[in-house]
Amino acid sequence: MEFLFTKDNDWLQKWDDFLLSENRGSHLLYSDWLQSYKSYGFDFEVCICVENQKIIGGFGAVIAKKSFFKFYIIPHGPIVKDDFENQLDAIINKIKIRAKENGCCYAQYSLPISNETEIKDKTFFPETINLIGKKGNLFKYVYSNYGINWVGFNTINSSEELLIQMTSQVRRNINLSYKNNAEIIFATTEEECKLAYKSIEDNALEGNYAVRSFEDFKETIVSLVTKGKAHLLFVKVDNEIKGAGFAVNCGNCLTYISGGTKKEKPDLKLGYLIHWEFIKKSYELGFKGYNISMGGSKGVVEFKAKFNTQTIYFVEPHCHIILKPLIFKIYLILNSIFVKNKKTISVLLKRFK
């Protein structure tokens, strides 16, 4: 097996294509997604593992750096194809070596480990993994995967049958949106992406939570949409945009990233419609389910659960290796003093970029 550390565009395209159709793939490893952290002044690289001239696995790393602090963060994985799990130990060991070569004080990886049969093709069984480092996520400023919130289609023969299996409340609210003549549009241009994403930004502002600004996230969104690796849909009612949702296509499933709807009375229930459109799109693409995504406020979590989700937490997914204990201890002290929330982090990172 050959290790190739690269940012070469040709290899990145091959890597992204591998992730698109590899069940253990994650959008967090897409080169476009890794590059989105450049708005914070971070770097990235991809490790591609090649055997017999074919990609069999690898990982993507965000190299978070400020001043003399450097962190090597793998937000999902490493991953390997089926029948190559015996190579995973060598890849994990390579993380520590590569982080040292980059002068990092800390390295972290997050393996998708689970015994759940519903997502067995997307995870590793615990007994097949030999971990290095200590358990836990001590660096929070690069999102690292910890589970799947799954809407499964295994027993479904049509999207209509899937709708019938939803609760009466969900069916009623989806139908209500259609009755209000909601127009579903999938963005294809930068201008459409900007208009759609404004609904997401406005919703975050109203709800007092943080999302990346369109200017920071624009290149990633437009590139993924253009390549067919993401869908940014928006909903119009009476020719006015009332809501939007963003989902990424990777690992043979759509993963919901963010969305927002205009708050007004009467409530048009467009949040139900947005997820239903992504569920239908997932089914049309031949996927086994839809990842409605983990996390959110109490209300958001309860809303997602209405779609008959199976919330699957990975088994202790995060592992870390402290490479420079003194420097990392200084970071922890400074972090505890100055870091209050994600919004503060974003402002500070841009200021000292």
N, C-alpha and C positions, 0 to 999 in steps of 0.2 A: 504493500500500500504506500502510495506517495502522498505527502502533504504539500499542498500548494497554498501559500498565503498570498492573497492578491486583491487588487482593486482594478485590475484590467477589465475594460468594458466587455470584451468578448467573453471572458470567463464569468463575469458577473451575470451576463445574460444566460449563460448555461446554468449557473447556479440557481437563478430565479426560476427558470423553466423546470429544473429538477424539483424545487420546492412546490411549485404549482401542482404537480401530479404525484408527489410523494406524500403518503398519508400522514407521516410524522412531521411534515413540513409546517411551518408557522410563518404568518406574515411578518412576525417580529424579526425574521431572518432575511427577508427580502432586502436586496441592496438599496432600493429606494427608501425603505423604512429605516435602515441603519444610517443612511445619509441624512435623514431628516434631523438627526441630532447635531448636524453642523451648525444649525441656528443657535446652538448653545456653545459653539466653539469646540465641540467634541470631534473626534476622528473615528474611523471604523476600519475594519478589515474582514475579509472572509477567508476561512480555512476550508479548502475543498479537498476531500479525500478521494483519490483516484486509484482504481485497480483495473488492470487490463483496459486502460484508456476510457473507462466509464466512471462517472461520479457515483460513489457508493455511500457518501455521507459528508459530514463536516459541521461547521458552525459559523455563525456570524458574530462578531464582537464589536461592541461600542467601546471605544477607548476614551473614557471621560477624563478630562484633564483641566486643571486650573492651578496656576502657580506651580509648585513642586509636587502637587498631588496628582497621581495618575491611577486610574482604575480600569480593569479589564473585565467587562461585563458581557456575558453571553445570556441574552434574555430568554432563550429557549434552546434546549439541547445541551450538548451536541446530539445530532441525530444520525442514524444509519438506516439503510434499507433492510428489509427482512433478509435473513440468512447471513447478515454481516454483523450481528450483535457481538460476535467474538472480537471484533475490531474496536469496540467501544472503549475498552480500557485504555488502549494505546492513544486514542483520541483525547480522552479525559486527561491523561498524563501530559499530553502535549500542551494543554491549556496553561499549566503552571510554567512550563518551559517558555512558552511564547510570551506570557505576561511578564516574566523576568526580563526577557530580551527587550521588551518595550519599556522597561524601567518602572513598572507599576508597583504600587505598594499593596495592592489587593486584587484578587481575581474571584469571579463568581460565575457559576453556571447553574442552570435550572432545567433539570431533566423531567420529561413527561413520564412519570412512573405511576402505574395504576393496575389494580386487579379487576377493574370493571370491564366486563365482556362487551358492553355496549360500544366502547371506544378502543377495543383491544388493538386495532390496527393503527391507532394513533399514538400508542404508548409503549413503554417497556414494562415487563413484569419485574417486580422488585428482586426476585431471586436471580435475575440475569445481570444485575448491576453491582460493580465494585466501585464504591465512591471514594474519592480522596478529598481531604479537607474536612471542615466542620460544617454541621447543619446550620442553616439560617441565612437570612438576607439582611446584611448590614449596610447595603448601599441602595437607597430607595429611588434614586433619581433617573434611573432607566427602568421602565416598566419590565418586570420579569414574570413570565407565565407561571401560574400556579393551579390551573384547572380549566375545565370546559363546562359551560352551561348548555346542555345538549337538548335539542328538540329532535328526537329520532324519528326516522321514517321506515324502520325495518318492517313493520307490519302493515304498511300503507300501499295501496295500489293506485291511488290518484290523489291529487291535491284536494279534490272535493271530499274524498273520504277523510282526509286529514282534518279538514274544516269541521266535518261532522263530529269528530272526536274531541274537538275543543269544547269548552264549557259554553253554556247558553249565553253567558255574559260576553265572552270573547266573540262568538259568532254574531251576536246582536250589534256589537260595537264596530266590527269590521263592515257589516252590511250597512250600518248607519253612515259610514264614511262614503261608501259607494253611492248611497242614495242622495248624498249632498253633491253629486256630480264631481267628485274629486278626480282630478286629472293627474295621472302618474307619469312623470318624465324622468328618464335616466340621463344624467348630464353626460355630454360628450365633448364639450369645449371648455376652455379655461373660464370664459365668461359665465357659462352655466354652472360650473363648479363653484365659482365665487358667489353667485347668487344663492345657490343651494346651501353653501356652507355658512352663509350669513345667518340663516335660520338656526343653525347649531350654535353659533357664537352668541346670538341674541338670547337663546334659551339658557345658555350658561350664565350670561350676565344677569338675567332675571332670576335664575335659581341660585346665584351666588356661588358658583363653582367654576373651576378653571378648565378650559380647553385650549389647545394650541391655536394661535391666531392663523387666519388664512395665509397671511404673508409669510409666516414661518413654515407653514405646512404645505404651501401651494405646490412646490415642485414635486413633492411626494404624491399628493392627491392627483394632480394632473397626469403625472407619469403613469401611475398605476391604472387610472381610468382609461388612458389612451391605449395602454397595453392589454386591456381587458382583464387586468388582475384586481380590479376593484369596481364597485358600483356605488355611485353617489346619486341617489334619487331625490327628487323633490316633488311636493304635492301642491297643485294649484286648485283653488276653489274660487270661482268667479274671477278667474284670470289673475289672482293674487297668490303668491307663494305663502303657504300656511305651515309648511313643515318640511323636514328633510331627514335623510338617514344615510349613513356611510358604512359600507361593509366591504371587507377585503376577501378575495378569492385566493385561497392557498390551502395546500394539504387536502385537496378534494372536499372542501367545504367552504361556505361563506361564514366569516366571523364578523359580527356586528361590532363597530368601533364606537360610533357616537351618533346622536341624532337630536332633534329638537322640533317642537311644534309651537305655534303661536297660541298663547293663552287667551281665550275669549269665551264669551257665552252667547249662544249655547256651545258647549264643548262638542267639537266635531269628531272626537275620538281618533284623530289621525295617527297617534302613536301605535294603535292596534293595526291600522292599515299599513303603516311603514314596515312593521315586522312581518305582517302577512305577505307583503310583496316580496320580501327577502326570503321568506319560507318557500313561496311558490317558485321563485327564481332558483333556489337550491334544489328543489325537486325537479325542475325542468332540466337542470344541469346534470341530473343523474346522481346527485350526492345522497349519502345515507342519512344526512341530518343537517341541522343548522345550529351554529354556535352563537347563541344570543348574547354571549359574553358574561364574564363574572363581574361582581362588584356593583357599586352604585349606592345611592342612599337607600334607606329602609323602604321608602316608597317605590323606588326603581326596582329593587330586588323583588318586592312583592308583585309589581306589575309584570316583570319578566316571567315569574313563576306561573302566571295565568296561562302561559302557552304550553303547559304540560312539560315543563323542563325537568331534566335530570341534572342536578348540580353535582359535578364530580371534581373533587379536590385531588390534585396529584399528591402522592405520598412523599412528604418532606422533600419537595422539589429543589429547594435552594441549598447549594453548598458553596462555601467560600474558603479561600486560602489567603492568609495574611502573609505577605512577602516581606514587608518592611514594618515591623511592629511599632517602632517609635513614631514613624511618620503617620501610620494609620491611627495611632492613639491620639496624635495631635489633631488629625482630621475629626475624630469622634468628639473631641472636646469643643472644637470650633463649631462643629455641626450642631451640637446640643445648645450652644449659645445663640447662634444666629439664624438657624433654620426654623421657620415657623410653619410654612405651608408651601405647596407646589408653586403658587403664584409668586411668592417671595423668591424662591429659587430661580424661577424663570427670569425675573427682573435682574437679579444679581448676576446671573450667568451672562446675560446680554451686556450688562454694564461693564463687566471686566473681560469681555471677549477680546 
